[in-house]
């Protein structure tokens, strides 16, 4: 169990609406990497729909955070993403820091996130950035979600269970509070990945996944995942609210357990 100071503990508790140590995040930061996900006039409507569905937190970049109606964040936490890249760069895997923890705190963020592509040409700088942000998170009492993926020219199989176990432990060792990564193939190996890691593991449900999303969520939770981070498969669905309700019923179905380092009554 990781010891957290009071400020970090309060913020971490807000990342789980049910205070059960389970997390259902909706990344909505895709507009930097992929372009707009909805017209600007509909963004708050989309946020409202995922909040109504039971999302514990949304993930957005700092500029987009300023456009979110604060009333929508009463029952949903805010995670400000600090990394960025576009596919138009010579190296799309080269994530760079575009924000700071202090900025996120001023925006009212409950947590920040950083992306690292393990195996990319710029892995060394991305690891250094993760370490730097982790130190700033300690200073500001802010939880850190590390998104660590095996991705780059040296990665033959990004779903290799051994690589994913390595990835989540990189996040833990460099000071993250939570870690998000992709799912292994076969999915039955996910339990070994989660068992290897001393911090909560969230699995991505990204657009490259096939099959029933609720069944995938069930398998992930049964494998020891602390939750899911699902973006495109939610906000591109016919009903984001219905998709989130189905996922929330899985993620938050078990009897409550205290979040990492936090009294469940916080």
N, C-alpha and C positions, 0 to 999 in steps of 0.2 A: 504494500500500500504506500502510495506516494503522499508525503506530508505537504499540505497546502496551507498558506496563510489565510486569514479570514476573508480578505478581498477576493482572492482567487477561488476560495471555496464557495462563496456566494455566487460568483459568476458561473462557476462550473455547475452549480445546482440549477441555475436558470437555463442551462443548455439542455436540461431534461425536464420537460413540463410536468411530468408525473413524479419527479424526484425519485426515480427508481433506478438510476444508474444506467438507463438505456437512452439512446439518442437516435433521432430521425431528422437528418439534416437535408435541406434542399439547396444544393449549389445553384446559384443563378448568376454566376460570374462569367458565363459563356460569351457575353457580348464582346469581350476583349479578344478572345481566341477565335471566335466563330462568327461574330457579327450579332446584330440585335436578335433577341429571342422572341420579342413581341414589340409592336409599336410603342413608342414612349408613353402615349396616352393610356395604354392598357397595362403598364407595368404594375401599378398599385393594385389593379384588379387581380392580376396574377398572384401577387403577394397575398392579397386577401383570400384567394381561393386555396392556397396552400396552408395558410394559417387556419382556415376553417376545417381543412382536412386533418389537422393535427400535427403539422410540422413543428419540431422542437426549435429549429433555428433555420434561418436562411443565410446563405453565403454570397456576399456581393463585394464588389470593389468600392473603394472609398467615395468616389464621385457618385456612383449609383446609390450608395447609402444615403446621401444627402437628399435624394429624390423620394425616398420611402416615407410614406405618411407615418409619423411616430405612433399614432393610435394603433396601427397594425402590429406594433411591436410590444404591446401590453402582454400578450400571451405567446409571444414567439421571440426567441433570442436573435441577436444580430452578431454574425461573424464577418469581420472585414478581412478580405483576402489581400495579401500583400505581394503576391507574385504575379507575373504576367509574361506572356509571349504571344506572338501571332504566327500563323502558318506562312506568312510572307517573308519572314526572316530567313537568312541563310541557314539558321539552325533553329527550328521550331521547338526543339527540346530544351533550349537554353533559357530557362526561367530566370527572370531578374526581379529584384525587389523594386516595387513602385510605390511603396507606402511604409509607414513606420507604426510601431505600437502606440506611440504617443498620439498620433493622428487618429488612430482607431478609438482610443480612449475618449478623445474630444468628441467623437461622433456618437458616443454612447455604446460602443461595442461591448459585448459580453465575452468575446474571444477574438483571436486572430488566427489566420491560417497561412501556411507557407507551403509551396509545392517544390519537391525535389525529384528530378529524374535521375535515378541511380543507373549509371552506365552511359550517360550522355557525355558529350565532349566537354561540357562545362560542369561536370559533377562536382569538382573541387570547390568552385565558387558557390555553387548552390548549397553544399554542405556548410561552408563557412557562413553563408547567409542564414541558414537555419540555426546555427549556433549563436549568431549575433542576435537574432530575433528572440531566441529562447532566453538569453540573458536579459533582454529588455522586458520580456514578459515577467520575469522574476521581479524586476524593479517596479513594474506597474501592477503587479498582482493580477495578471491576465492569463487565462488558459490559452494554450497553443495547440491547435490542430495541425499536425504535419501530414501533408498529402505526399506520400512517397511511393513512386512507381518504378519498377524495372523497365526502363525505356531508353533506347538509344542504340547506336551502331554496334555495341558490344553485347546486346541482349538478344539471344536467339529465341527465347520463349518468355514473353512477359507474364505468363501465367504459371511459370515454374514454381511449385510450392516452396522449394528451398530458397529461391530468390526472394519470394514474398516474405518468408520468415526473416530473411536478412534485412529486407526493406523496413519492416515494422520495428525491428530492433534498432536499426539506425535512428529512427525517430525517437525511440525511448532513450537511447544512450545520449542523444544530443539535447535532451531536455523537453521534448514534447509532452503535453498532457494527454492527448488523444492522437491516434494515427488512423489515417484512411489509406486504403490501398485497393487494388483490384482483386478479383476472386481468382483462386487457383483452378487449374484444370488437372484432374477432376475436382469437382467441388467438394468431394468427400475429404480432400486434404486440408480443407479450411480449418478444421479443428486443430490440426498440428500447428498451423500458422498462429492461431490465437493463443494456443497453449504456450508458445515460445516467448510471448511478449508480456512484459510486466505492466503495460498500460493498456487501456481499452482500445480495441481494434474495431474500426468501422469498415464495412466493405462497400465499395462503389457499385452502383447498379446502372452503370453508364449505358449509352446508346448501343454499344457493341454486344450487349447481352441479349440472348435469345430466350424464349420460353416465358412461362407465367411469372410475373414479377412477385406476386404474393407467395408462390411456392419457393421462389428463390430467397425471399426474405425469411421464410420459415426455416429453410435449410441453413441460412447464415446464422440466425439466432441459436438454433440447435447446435451449431458448431462452435459456440462460444463468443460470437461477435456481440459487441456492446450496442450495435445498431447498424444503420445504413445511411449512406449519403447518396441520394438519388435525384438527379436533375432532369435530364432530357426525357427520361421515361415517365416522368411526372408531368412536366409542363408542356410536353408535346402530346400528351394523352387527350382523348376527347373530354374527360372530366378530371382535371388535376385534383379537385377536392375528393372525389370518389377514390382515385388512386391512392391518395395519402391516407384516407380513412382505412382502407384495406391494409396498408403497410403499418399504420399506427396500431391497428388491432393485433398485429403480429409482434411488433417490436415491444410494445408495452403490455403484453398479455400476461407475463409471468408475475408471480408475487414480487412485491418491491424489494429491492436490495439497495443498501446505501451506496451512493456514488463514491468514486475513488476519493478517499480522504475527506469525505463530507458526511456530516450527520444528515440522515434523510429528512429530519425535521427542519432543516435550514430553509 
